[in-house]
């Protein structure tokens, strides 16, 4: 190949290279000029070497105005210049820097002086003359504005929530279920426990419950976290100073930002529990007193519902689980002969009268009969309207039996007394002044008849006569017999 041919081939190769380079440049321009993101380049001296249309729209500088200008002075706010210049010196030497290879959210300044928010991605490119920087910039001002509004809305929401929580009378705690630690608490819970808000954060359930109560508290906590129950009733809670109180804890699980939480509302029930315990103690004493005195109580409401105490069930020989007290079922237990009296007595009580206590008989389901004495009166409201009929029923069976035994004893005693009086009366007749015949010795009775001594005494006493002769009569009789015998001879 001669020299001219070699020159022609070389010229052809160069032309092909130029065309290829031109095609690459055209593709580059097509891509960079059509994108919505700003694309710019910075030469080793920090000057703008490339500036696309999106950069013109974003920053307000034309390509002609931007090319050759110091990039940092052109688009960076003045307050960031010292830091940029320091970092640029390191980039010039090594092509490295804290911003390289990262996606950064920064502030930039437009030609009109308005600051905008940008997202910058930087890459280093080494060429013959040194390190160049290629930057891809996206305007995120609107996104930042939306984020700022969202943050403000969230802060306002949190402030409103905090205000609401702090206005609550009950204590409120929020616990992170994964960390098992408190992440929020209102003023009321701080006052209840004696901790400041800062002290409360990071504590757990072990820190606000005494050791003796922890097994029950942990069990309730796990069930509440699973949503099985919402109320933990009467839990023992410990203050910072070691003192304790009782609280009902209502809870609800929730998830915020992917974090499982449990919100607990603490209601101090210490006073209520004290009153309940006192009430239970008094109810126990009343129940025992009723049992020992065999006195039961009842409430007969105007709706027809009847409430019985435990002792009244025992008196009637029925069980609360199987017997419902109504007027019909009550009359079914009362002796037929006393049912009308019971109905009349109830009617009198309901009419506001105060009838005398009613004694009536009942037939228990086991076949035994008992005597019951009932008292009752209507309870009125402030406007004198009847609310319910209240009363008591007392088992007086033993008293009735004792009274019957006394009556029988008194009757027997009266009969014996009469017999004694009659006997005493008879004795007084025999010891009084008796008219007796001086000749025949007959006695004149109360009716005026003359009776022999033997007959009179036999009727007025229990004496029995036997006949015989006294020595004087015996001598006289023999003397008379002897005279008669002599006369005959």
Number of C-alpha atoms within 10 A of each C-alpha: 5 6 8 9 10 11 11 11 12 12 12 12 12 12 12 12 12 12 12 12 12 12 12 12 12 12 12 12 12 11 11 18 17 12 12 16 20 22 21 23 23 24 22 22 16 22 19 22 20 18 22 22 20 21 24 19 14 20 22 17 19 15 16 11 12 22 18 16 15 16 19 20 16 18 19 17 17 13 8 13 13 11 9 14 14 10 15 19 16 13 21 18 11 13 19 18 17 9 14 18 13 12 13 14 16 14 18 21 20 18 14 9 12 10 16 19 19 22 17 21 18 19 17 19 15 13 10 6 9 14 20 23 22 18 19 17 24 19 23 17 15 12 12 15 12 12 12 12 12 12 12 12 12 12 12 12 12 12 12 12 13 16 13 11 19 17 13 15 15 20 24 23 23 21 23 19 18 9 13 15 19 20 18 17 24 24 20 20 24 20 13 19 20 16 16 14 15 12 10 22 17 15 15 16 17 15 16 18 20 17 12 9 14 19 10 12 20 14 11 19 23 13 15 22 19 12 14 10 15 18 17 20 14 17 21 20 24 22 18 13 9 12 10 17 18 20 22 19 25 17 22 17 17 16 11 7 5 7 12 15 22 23 21 24 22 23 20 20 17 17 11 13 15 12 12 12 12 12 12 12 12 12 12 12 12 16 19 15 14 20 16 10 13 18 25 25 21 19 20 22 16 12 8 12 13 18 16 18 17 19 25 23 16 16 20 22 18 18 12 12 6 7 12 16 19 14 14 9 11 16 17 14 18 22 18 13 11 15 18 13 14 19 13 12 21 19 13 17 20 20 12 14 14 14 15 12 13 16 18 19 20 24 17 17 11 8 9 9 16 20 22 22 16 20 18 25 19 21 17 13 9 6 6 8 10 16 15 20 20 19 18 20 25 20 24 20 15 11 11 15 12 12 12 12 12 12 12 12 12 12 12 12 12 12 12 12 12 12 12 12 12 12 14 11 12 15 13 12 15 13 8 8 8 12 13 16 13 8 6 9 13 18 21 17 14 9 6 9 9 17 16 15 14 13 13 16 17 13 10 15 13 10 10 8 10 5 5 8 9 8 9 8 11 12 12 11 13 11 12 12 12 11 11 11 10 9 8 6 5
